[in-house]
Amino acid sequence: MSNNNLFLATDLFLAIDQGGQSTRIAIYSGTGEQICCYSAACATTHHKPAPSPNEPSAYEHIEQNGEEILAGIRDCLQKIQQHLGDDITRIKAASFAGQGSSLLCWDNQTGEALTPVLSWQDIRGEPYLNNIPLTHQQTQQLTGLRLSPHYGATKMRWCLEHNEKVAQSQKENCLSIGPIVSYIFWHLLDSDKYSNKNSNKYSRTDNALSNGESSSLRTQGTSSTHSVDTRVRGYDGALSLVDPGHAQRTLLWNLQRNEWDQSLLDVFKIPRAVLPHCQYHNSHFGNLHLGDHTIPFTASARDQGASLFARGLPELDTCYINIGTGAFIQRLSENLHAPEGLLVSPLWLSKNPSDKKYYAWEATVNGAAAAIIFIQQHTGLAITPQEIDSALELNPAGDCYFLNAVGDLSAPYWRTNLQSRFSENLSSKEKILAWIESVIFQIVINVQLMNALGDTNKIIISGGFSKADAVCQKIADLTQAYVHRSDNADATVQGAACMAAGLPQSWKPVLQEDVFTPQQNLELLHRFTKWQSAMQQWITP
């Protein structure tokens, strides 16, 4: 955290990053330098309810407390206010980045949370997918995503059918369901830009992504010149709002039309009236009041998308990779049609018609740090950074590979019916090498698919596994791209602040980087080729 009075002579921007483990709120200058940052922890609980007639095979419930998260945000904002003092007036705009697939239900008259936050990890709605008459390919054509219980639709359906408070609120026409960003905006922001608090009318502005979203609820408004949103609002006229990135992760949002998709709502049996109102990424979501200072909230995005903007507008020839529990690979694109096996997500859909629309081609690789327990069981070794570094120095002559299905085999293969296995006669350390290289190899396959956009010349890498120099070097050698490692723990909140600032060209933060230059590595290339051959046999029925 820095506090340089030099920056306080310039405009400042506030950003909220609401993540799975904590909420971070930071202030940045117009060049991307952090002024201060505060955080509040948010706990995640895991419990498995006893089976019931409605749920004979009870799934683990993975939840957070929405009110606790909201209280943490308010506490951080108070600290920001105390830190800046009179310079609070220099904050010109604010933004939000959050967990894309976590959601909750609340009463849109009182703001009461009716359910906990159902984490993106919570898959209690998975049985509903058995009766969904859609293939993965059809779903991806509509949404950019594949069918998955990690996304919001099945969780929403579960809440509607299993929670009495939710059912009662729906009967009383005061139910809202949405990503946690929508709940936070409802509570945190003054939405008087959109409504007259003495009436229940809402005239659409150019912020609205979709038309015809009005629904017949408790109160209806009329207008001779504007279409009117009849959605029930709270005591201060607050509307439930959502940006395209969070909306997509419900699996109910149409990527082509930028609106809720009625056919998906019908399939998942989600009433349109309970969903947030879709906005653009750079809409005016409302106003935040800190003391006597009013701050417009001018941007909102999903956390993984926001992280790409930490350095400013992402570069077209660059892949962005984060390797933690799993690996997440993204590349900026203006093309909605990605190669088979890759996902497509909205990064920046602007309310200004003349602005370019930016999307991300995405891929996930499971079985990175998520496989540590599995590897420990099969090696008898404690998986430490030292053991990983030692294993990465090996260069075995014979077959040494791991077919990694820990957490299921993800992009671009997408298989759920495979069992992980090693090549034969490996030592414990060779198994560790094979595991790490299985993650590297699958990352490289996805980077190669993304080369349909043009050669990848640069990779920006982060996350725990990237701390091993050999991991970065091997990725550089196989992709023939320069790998830049920057351990920027604030990438998401910094990217969100860049969005609040309007993606200025002046956003050029100073970052410490290690750069790995691609080299020829014939032994590694040989193991990569062997792994590809074994993978093809493994996934072929």
C-alpha positions in Angstrom: 0.0 0.0 0.0 1.3 3.4 -0.9 0.3 6.9 0.1 2.1 9.4 -2.2 0.7 12.9 -2.0 1.9 13.4 -5.6 -0.9 11.2 -6.8 -3.4 13.2 -4.7 -3.0 16.1 -7.1 -4.7 14.0 -9.8 -8.1 12.3 -10.3 -8.6 9.1 -8.3 -10.6 6.0 -9.0 -12.1 3.5 -6.6 -12.5 -0.2 -7.3 -14.1 -3.1 -5.4 -12.9 -6.7 -6.0 -15.2 -9.1 -4.3 -13.5 -12.5 -4.4 -14.0 -15.9 -2.9 -11.7 -15.3 0.1 -11.9 -11.6 0.6 -13.1 -8.2 -0.6 -10.4 -5.7 -1.6 -11.2 -2.0 -2.1 -8.4 0.2 -3.6 -7.8 3.7 -4.8 -5.8 4.3 -8.0 -4.4 7.3 -9.8 -5.2 7.9 -13.5 -1.9 6.2 -14.5 -2.7 3.0 -12.6 -0.6 3.5 -9.4 -2.2 2.3 -6.2 -2.8 4.9 -3.5 -4.2 2.6 -0.8 -6.0 -0.7 -0.4 -8.0 -2.3 2.3 -9.5 -5.8 2.6 -12.1 -7.7 4.5 -12.1 -11.5 4.8 -15.2 -13.5 3.9 -15.6 -17.0 5.0 -16.8 -20.0 3.0 -18.7 -22.8 4.7 -19.0 -26.4 3.5 -21.8 -28.7 4.8 -23.7 -31.6 3.4 -27.4 -31.7 4.5 -29.1 -35.0 5.3 -30.9 -36.6 2.4 -34.5 -35.8 2.1 -37.4 -37.0 -0.1 -36.8 -34.0 -2.4 -33.0 -34.6 -2.4 -32.2 -38.3 -1.9 -28.6 -37.6 -2.9 -27.8 -34.4 -1.1 -24.9 -32.4 -2.5 -22.4 -30.5 -0.5 -23.6 -26.9 0.1 -20.8 -24.4 -0.4 -21.9 -21.0 0.8 -21.0 -17.5 2.0 -22.9 -14.9 4.0 -24.0 -12.0 1.8 -24.7 -9.7 4.7 -21.2 -10.4 6.1 -19.7 -9.5 2.6 -21.7 -6.3 2.5 -20.6 -5.3 6.0 -16.9 -5.9 5.0 -17.3 -3.7 2.0 -18.8 -0.9 4.1 -16.0 -1.3 6.6 -13.4 -0.9 3.9 -15.1 2.1 2.4 -15.0 3.8 5.9 -11.3 3.1 6.1 -10.8 4.6 2.6 -12.7 7.7 3.7 -10.5 8.0 6.8 -7.4 7.5 4.8 -8.1 10.1 2.1 -9.8 12.7 4.3 -10.6 15.8 2.3 -9.0 14.2 -0.8 -12.0 11.9 -1.0 -13.4 14.5 -3.4 -10.8 13.6 -5.9 -12.5 10.2 -6.5 -14.2 10.7 -9.9 -15.6 7.2 -10.5 -15.9 3.7 -9.1 -16.2 0.2 -10.4 -16.9 -3.4 -9.3 -15.4 -6.8 -10.1 -16.8 -10.0 -8.6 -17.3 -13.7 -8.6 -19.1 -14.5 -11.8 -21.1 -17.6 -10.9 -21.8 -17.0 -7.2 -25.4 -15.8 -6.5 -28.1 -15.3 -3.9 -31.8 -14.4 -3.5 -33.1 -11.3 -1.7 -36.3 -9.4 -1.0 -36.2 -6.4 -3.4 -38.5 -4.4 -1.1 -36.5 -4.7 2.1 -33.1 -5.9 0.9 -33.2 -8.9 3.2 -31.0 -11.8 2.0 -33.3 -14.8 1.6 -30.5 -17.3 1.0 -26.8 -17.5 1.6 -24.5 -16.8 -1.3 -24.3 -20.0 -3.3 -20.6 -20.3 -4.3 -19.5 -20.9 -7.9 -18.1 -24.2 -6.5 -21.6 -25.3 -5.3 -23.1 -27.8 -7.8 -26.3 -28.8 -5.9 -28.4 -28.0 -9.0 -26.5 -30.6 -11.1 -29.5 -33.1 -11.3 -31.5 -30.5 -13.3 -29.0 -30.8 -16.1 -30.2 -34.4 -16.7 -33.5 -33.1 -18.1 -32.2 -30.1 -20.0 -32.9 -30.7 -23.8 -29.7 -28.9 -24.9 -26.3 -30.1 -26.0 -23.1 -28.4 -24.9 -22.7 -27.2 -28.5 -26.2 -25.7 -28.6 -25.6 -24.0 -25.2 -22.3 -22.6 -26.3 -23.9 -21.1 -29.5 -26.4 -19.2 -27.3 -24.2 -18.3 -24.3 -20.5 -18.8 -25.2 -20.4 -21.4 -22.4 -21.0 -25.1 -21.9 -23.6 -26.6 -19.7 -22.3 -26.7 -16.1 -23.8 -26.8 -12.6 -21.1 -24.3 -11.6 -23.0 -21.6 -13.5 -26.1 -19.9 -12.0 -29.2 -21.3 -13.8 -29.4 -24.6 -11.9 -28.6 -22.9 -8.6 -31.5 -20.5 -9.2 -33.8 -23.3 -10.0 -32.8 -25.1 -6.8 -33.6 -22.0 -4.7 -37.0 -21.5 -6.3 -37.9 -25.1 -5.6 -36.3 -25.8 -2.2 -36.4 -22.5 -0.2 -39.7 -21.5 1.4 -38.7 -17.8 1.9 -37.8 -17.6 -1.8 -41.1 -19.2 -2.8 -43.0 -16.8 -0.6 -41.2 -13.7 -1.9 -41.9 -14.9 -5.5 -45.6 -15.1 -4.7 -45.5 -11.6 -3.2 -43.7 -10.3 -6.3 -40.7 -9.0 -4.4 -38.1 -11.6 -5.2 -34.7 -10.9 -6.9 -32.1 -13.5 -7.8 -28.8 -12.6 -9.2 -25.0 -12.6 -8.9 -23.7 -11.0 -5.7 -22.8 -7.8 -7.6 -26.6 -7.2 -8.1 -27.2 -7.6 -4.3 -24.3 -5.3 -3.4 -25.4 -2.6 -5.9 -29.0 -2.8 -4.6 -27.7 -2.0 -1.1 -24.7 0.2 -1.8 -25.8 2.6 -4.5 -28.3 5.4 -4.8 -30.2 4.8 -8.0 -32.0 8.1 -8.3 -30.6 8.5 -11.8 -33.1 5.9 -12.9 -36.2 6.6 -10.9 -38.3 9.1 -9.2 -38.4 7.9 -5.6 -42.0 9.2 -5.3 -43.2 6.9 -8.0 -42.5 3.4 -9.3 -41.6 4.3 -12.8 -38.3 3.7 -14.6 -37.7 5.2 -18.0 -34.9 3.3 -19.8 -31.8 5.2 -20.9 -29.1 4.2 -23.4 -27.6 2.1 -20.5 -30.1 -0.7 -21.1 -28.7 -3.7 -23.0 -32.1 -5.2 -23.9 -35.5 -4.1 -24.7 -38.9 -5.5 -23.7 -37.8 -6.7 -20.2 -40.8 -5.3 -18.4 -42.9 -7.7 -16.5 -46.3 -7.6 -14.8 -45.5 -7.2 -11.1 -47.1 -5.5 -8.1 -46.9 -2.0 -9.6 -46.9 -0.9 -13.2 -45.8 2.4 -14.7 -46.8 4.0 -18.0 -45.0 6.4 -20.3 -46.0 7.8 -23.7 -42.4 8.4 -24.8 -40.3 5.7 -23.1 -40.6 2.0 -22.5 -41.1 1.4 -18.8 -39.6 -1.1 -16.4 -42.3 -2.4 -14.1 -39.9 -4.4 -12.0 -40.6 -4.0 -8.3 -38.0 -1.8 -6.5 -37.0 -1.3 -2.9 -37.7 1.4 -0.5 -35.3 3.8 -2.2 -36.3 2.9 -5.8 -33.3 0.6 -6.1 -33.2 -1.7 -9.1 -31.4 -5.0 -9.4 -28.7 -4.4 -12.0 -26.0 -6.6 -13.7 -23.2 -6.3 -16.2 -22.8 -8.6 -19.2 -19.9 -10.6 -17.7 -21.9 -11.6 -14.6 -25.1 -12.0 -16.5 -23.4 -14.6 -18.9 -22.4 -16.7 -15.9 -26.0 -17.4 -15.1 -26.2 -19.5 -18.3 -29.4 -17.5 -19.2 -27.9 -14.7 -21.2 -27.6 -14.6 -25.0 -24.2 -13.7 -26.2 -25.3 -12.7 -29.6 -28.2 -10.5 -28.6 -26.8 -9.1 -25.3 -30.0 -9.9 -23.3 -31.7 -12.6 -21.3 -32.6 -15.5 -23.6 -36.3 -16.5 -23.3 -35.7 -20.0 -24.6 -33.1 -20.6 -21.9 -35.3 -19.1 -19.2 -38.0 -21.6 -20.3 -35.7 -24.6 -20.3 -34.3 -23.8 -16.8 -37.8 -22.6 -15.6 -36.5 -19.3 -14.3 -39.0 -16.4 -14.4 -37.6 -13.4 -16.1 -39.2 -11.0 -13.5 -36.8 -12.1 -10.8 -33.6 -11.4 -12.7 -31.5 -8.2 -12.6 -31.8 -5.6 -15.4 -28.9 -6.0 -17.9 -26.6 -3.0 -18.3 -23.4 -2.4 -20.3 -20.0 -2.8 -18.8 -19.6 1.0 -18.6 -23.1 2.0 -17.6 -23.9 4.3 -14.8 -25.0 1.8 -12.2 -25.8 4.4 -9.5 -24.1 6.6 -7.0 -22.0 5.8 -4.0 -22.0 8.3 -1.1 -18.9 8.6 1.0 -19.7 11.4 3.5 -20.8 14.4 1.5 -19.1 13.2 -1.7 -21.0 11.4 -4.4 -19.1 8.9 -6.6 -20.7 7.5 -9.8 -20.3 3.8 -10.3 -19.4 3.7 -14.0 -18.2 0.1 -14.6 -18.8 -3.5 -13.5 -17.2 -6.8 -14.7 -16.5 -10.4 -13.8 -13.3 -10.7 -11.8 -11.4 -12.8 -14.4 -12.3 -10.4 -17.1 -11.3 -7.3 -15.1 -7.9 -8.7 -14.4 -6.9 -8.5 -18.1 -7.2 -4.6 -17.8 -4.6 -4.3 -15.0 -2.1 -2.9 -17.5 -4.7 -1.0 -19.6 -6.4 -2.4 -22.7 -5.3 -6.0 -23.2 -2.9 -6.6 -26.1 -4.3 -8.6 -29.1 -1.2 -10.8 -29.5 -1.0 -11.8 -25.8 -2.3 -14.7 -23.9 -3.1 -14.2 -20.2 -2.6 -17.2 -18.0 -3.2 -17.7 -14.2 -2.2 -21.0 -12.7 -3.5 -21.7 -9.2 -6.0 -24.4 -8.3 -6.5 -24.8 -12.0 -5.2 -22.8 -14.9 -7.2 -20.1 -16.7 -6.2 -18.9 -20.1 -7.7 -15.8 -21.9 -7.0 -13.9 -25.1 -8.6 -10.7 -26.3 -10.8 -11.1 -29.4 -13.3 -9.1 -31.4 -14.5 -12.5 -32.9 -17.4 -14.4 -31.2 -16.6 -17.6 -33.0 -13.8 -19.5 -31.2 -12.4 -22.9 -32.2 -14.2 -25.9 -30.8 -13.3 -26.5 -27.2 -12.8 -22.9 -26.2 -15.3 -20.6 -24.5 -16.2 -17.0 -25.3 -17.0 -14.3 -22.7 -17.8 -10.6 -22.9 -15.0 -8.4 -21.7 -16.1 -4.9 -22.6 -19.4 -4.1 -24.1 -19.7 -0.3 -24.2 -22.9 1.8 -24.1 -21.3 3.9 -26.9 -22.3 2.4 -30.3 -19.0 3.5 -31.9 -16.8 1.7 -29.4 -15.3 -1.7 -30.2 -16.8 -4.7 -28.5 -14.2 -6.9 -26.8 -14.6 -10.5 -25.9 -12.2 -13.1 -24.5 -11.5 -16.6 -25.8 -11.2 -18.7 -22.7 -9.9 -22.1 -21.6 -9.7 -23.8 -18.3 -7.3 -26.5 -17.3 -8.2 -28.4 -14.1 -5.8 -30.5 -12.0 -3.1 -28.0 -11.2 -2.9 -27.3 -7.4 -6.3 -29.0 -7.2 -4.4 -32.3 -7.8 -1.9 -32.0 -5.0 -3.7 -34.4 -2.7 -4.0 -36.9 -5.5 -0.3 -36.6 -6.3 0.7 -37.0 -2.7 -1.3 -40.1 -2.4 0.4 -41.6 -5.5 3.9 -40.5 -4.6 4.1 -40.7 -0.8 5.8 -37.3 -0.9 4.7 -33.9 0.5 4.2 -31.6 -2.5 6.3 -28.5 -1.6 7.8 -25.8 -3.8 11.1 -27.5 -3.2 9.9 -30.9 -4.4 8.3 -29.3 -7.5 11.5 -27.4 -8.4 13.6 -30.6 -7.9 11.2 -32.7 -10.1 11.2 -30.0 -12.8 15.0 -30.5 -13.2 14.5 -34.1 -14.3 14.9 -35.0 -17.9 13.9 -38.7 -18.2 14.7 -40.6 -21.4 11.7 -42.9 -21.4 8.0 -42.3 -21.4 7.1 -39.9 -18.6 3.5 -38.5 -18.8 0.4 -38.1 -16.7 -3.1 -38.2 -18.2 -4.7 -35.7 -15.8 -8.4 -36.0 -15.2 -8.4 -34.5 -11.6 -11.5 -32.4 -11.5 -12.4 -33.8 -14.9 -10.6 -33.1 -18.2 -11.4 -29.6 -19.3 -10.6 -27.4 -22.4 -10.4 -28.2 -25.1 -11.4 -31.9 -24.6 -14.3 -31.6 -22.0 -14.6 -35.2 -20.8 -16.0 -36.3 -17.4 -15.8 -40.1 -17.7 -12.0 -40.6 -17.5 -9.7 -41.8 -14.8 -6.3 -40.2 -14.3 -3.2 -42.4 -15.0 0.5 -42.3 -15.2 2.8 -43.9 -17.8 4.4 -47.0 -16.4 7.4 -47.4 -14.1 7.8 -43.8 -12.9 9.6 -42.9 -9.8 7.8 -40.6 -7.3 9.7 -37.5 -8.5 9.0 -38.4 -12.2 5.3 -38.5 -11.3 5.5 -35.0 -9.9 7.3 -33.9 -13.2 4.6 -35.7 -15.3 1.8 -34.0 -13.3 3.3 -30.4 -13.7 4.0 -31.0 -17.4 0.5 -32.3 -17.9 -0.8 -28.9 -16.9 1.8 -27.2 -19.0 1.0 -29.3 -22.1 -2.8 -28.7 -21.8 -2.1 -25.0 -21.5 0.0 -25.1 -24.6 -2.7 -26.9 -26.6 -5.2 -24.1 -25.7 -2.7 -21.4 -26.6 -2.2 -23.1 -30.0 -6.0 -23.0 -30.6 -6.0 -19.3 -29.7 -3.4 -18.8 -32.4 -6.4 -18.7 -34.8 -6.4 -15.0 -33.9 -2.8 -14.7 -35.0 0.5 -16.0 -33.4 0.8 -15.5 -29.6 3.9 -13.3 -29.2 3.6 -12.7 -25.5 2.3 -14.5 -22.5 1.5 -12.8 -19.2 1.5 -15.4 -16.4 0.6 -15.3 -12.8 -0.5 -17.5 -9.9 1.2 -19.9 -7.5 2.6 -22.4 -10.1 4.2 -19.5 -12.1 6.6 -18.9 -9.2 8.6 -21.9 -10.5 11.0 -20.6 -13.1 11.0 -23.9 -15.0 7.2 -23.8 -15.5 7.5 -20.4 -17.2 10.5 -21.5 -19.3 8.8 -24.7 -20.5 5.7 -22.7 -21.6 8.0 -20.2 -23.4 9.9 -23.1 -25.1 6.7 -24.9 -26.3 4.8 -21.8 -27.4 7.8 -19.9 -28.7 6.4 -16.8 -27.0 8.0 -14.5 -24.5 6.6 -15.2 -21.0 6.3 -12.3 -18.7 5.8 -13.1 -15.0 4.5 -10.4 -12.7 3.3 -11.5 -9.3 0.5 -8.8 -9.2 -1.9 -9.9 -6.4 -4.0 -6.8 -7.2 -4.5 -7.4 -10.9 -8.3 -7.7 -10.6 -8.9 -4.6 -8.5 -6.4 -2.7 -10.6 -8.1 -3.8 -13.8 -11.5 -2.7 -12.4 -10.1 0.7 -11.5 -8.8 1.0 -15.1 -12.4 0.3 -16.2 -13.7 3.0 -13.9 -11.2 5.5 -15.4 -12.6 4.6 -18.9 -9.6 2.6 -20.2 -7.3 5.6 -20.6 -4.1 5.5 -22.6 -2.4 7.0 -19.6 -2.9 3.8 -17.6 0.6 2.5 -17.5 1.4 1.2 -14.0 5.0 0.3 -13.2 5.4 -3.4 -12.7 8.3 -5.6 -11.8 8.6 -8.5 -14.2 10.7 -11.5 -15.0 10.9 -12.3 -18.8 11.5 -15.8 -20.1 12.9 -16.1 -23.6 11.8 -19.1 -25.7 14.6 -21.6 -26.4 15.0 -24.9 -28.2 14.2 -27.8 -25.9 14.0 -31.0 -27.9 13.6 -33.3 -24.9 10.6 -31.4 -23.7 9.1 -31.3 -27.2 9.6 -35.1 -27.4 7.7 -35.6 -24.1 5.0 -33.2 -25.3 4.6 -35.2 -28.5 4.4 -38.5 -26.5 1.8 -36.9 -24.2 -0.4 -35.8 -27.1 -0.3 -39.3 -28.6 -1.3 -40.9 -25.3 -4.0 -38.3 -24.8 -5.5 -39.1 -28.2 -5.7 -42.8 -27.4 -7.1 -42.0 -23.9 -10.0 -39.8 -25.0 -10.9 -41.9 -28.1 -13.8 -44.3 -27.2 
